[in-house]
Amino acid sequence: MLEIDGSQGEGGGQVLRTSLALSILTGRAIRIVKVRAGRRNPGLAPQHLACLLAAKEICDAEVEGAAIESTQVTFAPRRSASPGHYIFDVSQMAGRGSAGAVTLLLQAILLPLALTDQPSTLTLRGGTHVAWSPPVHYLQWVLLPTLNRMGLEANIEQLKWGWYPQGGGEIQIIIHGQADLHGIDLTRRGELTNLEGLAVASNLPSHIPQRIAARVNKLLKSAGLPATVEPERAAGPSTGAGVFLGVTYANAQAGFSALGRVGKPSEEVAGEAAEALLSYHCQTAALDSYLPDQLLLALALAKGPSTLSTQEITRHTLTNIAVIHHFVERPITVDGGEGQPGSIRVEGDGP
């Protein structure tokens, strides 16, 4: 059984999610110790427990330590991932209310299901747009289009919005299966081709998304970019607001967002997302700081080399590389220090 130190790198849920995906893909049993030791509340939180239980279901794994606050888990797949129709509800799986991010849950099971020989349909319920996780629109506008270029087909439909702390959101993902992953060159982004955005509020007055959209559009227009952000009031059981921006270049996609909270002015929400986009637009790296760590598992499994440039080498990215090296013997070279712009090259062929 392979033992993995959950405190390594950023010491959070990334170690768990990547380890689960690779355990399923390689069939190798794992023990993760010091789970989320780098967090204020160590151990499994609801969304991490949901990841573990979802991974268990798709490969009929033998699991120990599947409980909230558990700091050690073992996971032993009994078979490879099985395609099918699955429903995973973070609150139900955790046994208590939670806005745990469904996009993070997906990280543990997307690649294993995509590499099966049949399609799968997932219904995921929980937080769809919450802090410290990629919002669903990031997957729609950035991650999945990039994976599609690498040979993985999947589509997401937003059914209900789920904000922190209530959650209650719902998405449906169709994973086409039979993914044939190949390497990709993401070193140059090329010319800007499209910019889209949404300023959204659920169970709040209509002037809130209108003010967010107006401010974002003003900031983008003053920088010479298209002002195309639309206000929207979205259905869902929870209350929240935010803005979500997707920008497409000839050879890359990037995404930026900001969430509202009680006492945070709409104009501040707008400025946070717009300034992040403008900061990215004014530099030359192909990828934003969020995409590399989400791509790395696919890059490590792909046929042929890959190269990317990024706005920032993050600790999440470095952590993911370290976890991947427990399972996949493949050179991954990082040029640039943590917190700095840099490039990543994945050599050779996947397993």
Buried (B, 14 or more C-beta within 10 A) or exposed (E): EBEBBBBBBBBBBBBBBBBBBBBBBBEBBBBBBBBBBBBEEBBBBBBBBBBBBBBBBBBEBEBEBBEBEBBBBBBBBEEBBBBBEBBBBBBBBBEEEBBBBBBBBBBBBBBBBBBBEEBBBBBBBBBBBBBEBBBBBBBBBBBBBBBBBBBBBBEBEBBBBBBBEBBBBBBBBBBBBBBEBBBBEBBEBEEEEEBBBBBBBBBBEEEBBBBBBBBBBBBBEEBEBBBBBEBBBBEBBBBBBBBBBBBBBEBBBBBBBBBBEEEEEBBBBBBBBBBBBBEBBEEEBBBBBBBBBBBBBBBBBBEEBBBBBBBBBBBBBBBBBBBBEBBBEBEBEBEBEEEEBBBBBBEEEBE
